[in-house]
Structure formats: C-alpha cells, structure tokens
Amino acid sequence: MSEIDEYWMHIALKEAAVAAQEGEVPIGACVVADGKLISRAHNRREIDADPAAHAEFLAMKEAARKLGRWRLTGCTVYVTLEPCFMCAGLMINSRIDRCVYGAADPKGGALGTLYDLSNDTRLNHAFDVTAGICAEESAQQLREFFRNRRKKK
C-alpha cells in the first residue's frame, strides 16, 4: 500500500464520517490531481433526495467545476467503497486516470467485484484501479453505521 494512497484515503474516510453524522451511509471520496486535493464529498442521497448523490459522483462533479472541464484526465478518485455502475460509468465518461477504493462491494461493485467497467474493451476509456486501500477502516465505518441503525429500529 502506497503511503500517498493511504494519505488521500484518510481524507475520504473523514468525509465518510461526516456522512454518518448526517445520517447518510458513510461513504466518502476525494479527487486528486498533481498531488493536490481538487474536491471532496460524501454521500448525500437522503439529504438531497437525489439517487445520484453518491460521494464519488459529487466529488467528480465538483472537480470538473473547479477545473473548468468535464474531462478529468490527470485525476485520481479516492473512495471508501467500490464504485457502483453509475459512478464507474461517470469515471469512464470523465476520463479519469485512476480510481483507488477501500472496501469491495459484493452487492454492487463495478470495478472488479461484480463487474470490471474500468477495463472493458467495449468501452471508449479504461483506467487503473487500486483496490483495498484502508479496506478494513472503510468496512468498519459501514458495519458500525448499519449496526447503529438496526439498534435504533
């Protein structure tokens, strides 16, 4: 595990903690280019009543706005949970260079667990994926969130 990847994943983990405090599923993300933080975000589906308000989706949208371009070439997306089809599709469409994620998602992961959209030769873009960075911390945040949610019910 690269120290640089671990550093940025801890930024994403902090965003995930904010999501949990807001009652959202604790998933956090950040976008990095040239060693600089471009954007960060966390899940906001409940707060915004928006099915697309996934952490990495929001972080990529903000990065595009800040960079003034829809192509996110040169960018790496860090996210605490393996991206779903929607977010992996946005990564393809925005031409990111790389995605680094924490915990694998056996029910919806589209970057290696259920499918691998990052490397599908039928698509017009491929990108590198590094899986398992701070995976246990990422998974633990999710387990605690859902454990607490079940206790409240």
Sequence and secondary structure as in RCSB ss.txt:
>XXXX:A:sequence
MSEIDEYWMHIALKEAAVAAQEGEVPIGACVVADGKLISRAHNRREIDADPAAHAEFLAMKEAARKLGRWRLTGC
TVYVTLEPCFMCAGLMINSRIDRCVYGAADPKGGALGTLYDLSNDTRLNHAFDVTAGICAEESAQQLREFFRNRR
KKK
>XXXX:A:secstr
  HHHHHHHHHHHHHHHHHHHTTS   EEEEEETTEEEEEEE  HHHHT TT  HHHHHHHHHHHHHT S  TTE
EEEEEE   HHHHHHHHHHT SEEEEEE  TTT TBTTS BGGG TTSS   EEEE TTHHHHHHHHHHHHHHHH
HH 
